[in-house]
Amino acid sequence: MEQSLPVYILSGFLGSGKTTLLQRLLDHWNHQGLRPAVIMNELGEVNLDGLLVEQSVPMAEMLGGCICCTSRGDLSTELTTLVKKESPDVVIIEATGAANPLEIVDAVTETSLYQQVELKGLITVVDTAHLLELYRSQQGATYRLMQEQIRCASVLILNKTDRIQAAEIAEISEVLRKWNAYAEILPAVRCELEPEALLGSVGAVHMEDRPEGGEHMEGGAEGVMHASHDHVMAYTHYFQNPVNSEEFERFVKELPRDVYRAKGIVTFTDTSSRFLFQYAYREADFMRITPQGEVPDVAVFIGEHFSSGELRRELLRLERRLLTRPAAVKRSL
Ligand SMILES: Nc1nc2c(ncn2[C@@H]2O[C@H](COP(=O)(O)OP(=O)(O)OP(=O)(O)O)[C@@H](O)[C@H]2O)c(=O)[nH]1
């Protein structure tokens, strides 16, 4: 009998390190002479993460929303089309950081009813510093969403351990163990793990562990899946002009706390190359980039209840597209 095509789901809250891990796994499979393919889902209208993946890797993009909210059939169709068109050896699905992965698990298992695909596992990447802060305050929709992503993982990567104290790794590992008794917990910085060891640790997805009852489950499972990230919003800004690098860096540094993830491509007035910027849980990173093909200058901001109008105004001001109100004209009669 023909072998089934292995499929992995990559889950984890916004900015936790999913794309960082995706790059490592793709490199690993390429080195092994395998042909990996990717399905990438983004909340924003543009796929900035896709720019970080080698162009030779076949990729299906699902943009402008979360797969777990669109019809389950959409993902099944994308997966089926990708498999038929590209004949990959392995497929990896990167969910948006706001997704409840169980809906994606359902879509993949549904596809396996008529395609020879096999869900190998669900890898959840955790931003340890972010989770620790939310665990200590014990509240918020983001905290509950992180819990759901952790509960259904078949392996857990405790990423960004460089941002916490060594003793806190043990503290947070204990919490994860309570939420998920099955998954192996792998501490890491920048998801630097031996790919073979990581893939070897991927266990089965425990569907019976769907959370039940509790404050975030009222209204039935369907309502909850979606209610779990109803609070998340995205604003996409297309630049028409370059901006000053220092002013832009300051703007990123001073983003409101309710914006927890931002990324984009910008051209600066005072540098020769374009930059890809990343902002996740109050940490910013700028990287020189020369995108292939036509890529606009664009930035995506993701968070909760923030004022997109204010961000837009500030960005227009940096672009010098917003004229400051003229001072009142004094007339001397
Ligand atoms: N300090 C620190 N930064 C990290 C680590 N891993 C990743 N990052 C940075 O965190 C930012 C987000 O990483 P990504 O891999 O893009 O995160 P993601 O989960 O794919 O983000 P979304 O797709 O927006 O949900 C980037 O600037 C990374 O360089 C880590 O272990 N420590």
Ligand as a Chemical Component Dictionary entry (heavy atoms), coordinates in Angstrom:
data_LIG
# 
_chem_comp.id                   LIG 
_chem_comp.type                 NON-POLYMER 
_chem_comp.pdbx_formal_charge   0 
_chem_comp.three_letter_code    LIG 
# 
loop_
_chem_comp_atom.comp_id 
_chem_comp_atom.atom_id 
_chem_comp_atom.alt_atom_id 
_chem_comp_atom.type_symbol 
_chem_comp_atom.charge 
_chem_comp_atom.model_Cartn_x 
_chem_comp_atom.model_Cartn_y 
_chem_comp_atom.model_Cartn_z 
_chem_comp_atom.pdbx_ordinal 
LIG N1  N1  N 0 14.286 36.756 22.349 1  
LIG C1  C1  C 0 13.842 35.787 21.539 2  
LIG N2  N2  N 0 13.245 36.114 20.383 3  
LIG C2  C2  C 0 12.797 35.105 19.588 4  
LIG C3  C3  C 0 12.950 33.731 19.939 5  
LIG N3  N3  N 0 12.398 32.982 18.958 6  
LIG C4  C4  C 0 11.905 33.841 18.032 7  
LIG N4  N4  N 0 12.151 35.132 18.403 8  
LIG C5  C5  C 0 11.781 36.382 17.705 9  
LIG O1  O1  O 0 10.382 36.597 17.917 10 
LIG C6  C6  C 0 9.802  37.247 16.786 11 
LIG C7  C7  C 0 8.617  36.422 16.294 12 
LIG O2  O2  O 0 9.091  35.171 15.813 13 
LIG P1  P1  P 0 8.277  34.355 14.699 14 
LIG O3  O3  O 0 9.010  33.070 14.468 15 
LIG O4  O4  O 0 8.013  35.222 13.514 16 
LIG O5  O5  O 0 6.913  34.122 15.468 17 
LIG P2  P2  P 0 5.530  33.544 14.896 18 
LIG O6  O6  O 0 4.966  32.679 15.957 19 
LIG O7  O7  O 0 5.724  32.920 13.554 20 
LIG O8  O8  O 0 4.681  34.868 14.723 21 
LIG P3  P3  P 0 3.211  34.981 14.020 22 
LIG O9  O9  O 0 3.305  34.259 12.712 23 
LIG O10 O10 O 0 3.006  36.441 13.850 24 
LIG O11 O11 O 0 2.246  34.404 14.960 25 
LIG C8  C8  C 0 10.920 37.375 15.750 26 
LIG O12 O12 O 0 11.473 38.674 15.852 27 
LIG C9  C9  C 0 11.928 36.311 16.179 28 
LIG O13 O13 O 0 13.243 36.625 15.791 29 
LIG C10 C10 C 0 13.613 33.410 21.176 30 
LIG O14 O14 O 0 13.787 32.257 21.591 31 
LIG N5  N5  N 0 14.028 34.481 21.927 32 
# 
loop_
_chem_comp_bond.comp_id 
_chem_comp_bond.atom_id_1 
_chem_comp_bond.atom_id_2 
_chem_comp_bond.value_order 
_chem_comp_bond.pdbx_ordinal 
LIG N1  C1  SING 1  
LIG C1  N2  DOUB 2  
LIG C1  N5  SING 3  
LIG N2  C2  SING 4  
LIG C2  C3  DOUB 5  
LIG C2  N4  SING 6  
LIG C3  N3  SING 7  
LIG C3  C10 SING 8  
LIG N3  C4  DOUB 9  
LIG C4  N4  SING 10 
LIG N4  C5  SING 11 
LIG C5  O1  SING 12 
LIG C5  C9  SING 13 
LIG O1  C6  SING 14 
LIG C6  C7  SING 15 
LIG C6  C8  SING 16 
LIG C7  O2  SING 17 
LIG O2  P1  SING 18 
LIG P1  O3  DOUB 19 
LIG P1  O4  SING 20 
LIG P1  O5  SING 21 
LIG O5  P2  SING 22 
LIG P2  O6  DOUB 23 
LIG P2  O7  SING 24 
LIG P2  O8  SING 25 
LIG O8  P3  SING 26 
LIG P3  O9  DOUB 27 
LIG P3  O10 SING 28 
LIG P3  O11 SING 29 
LIG C8  O12 SING 30 
LIG C8  C9  SING 31 
LIG C9  O13 SING 32 
LIG C10 O14 DOUB 33 
LIG C10 N5  SING 34 
# 
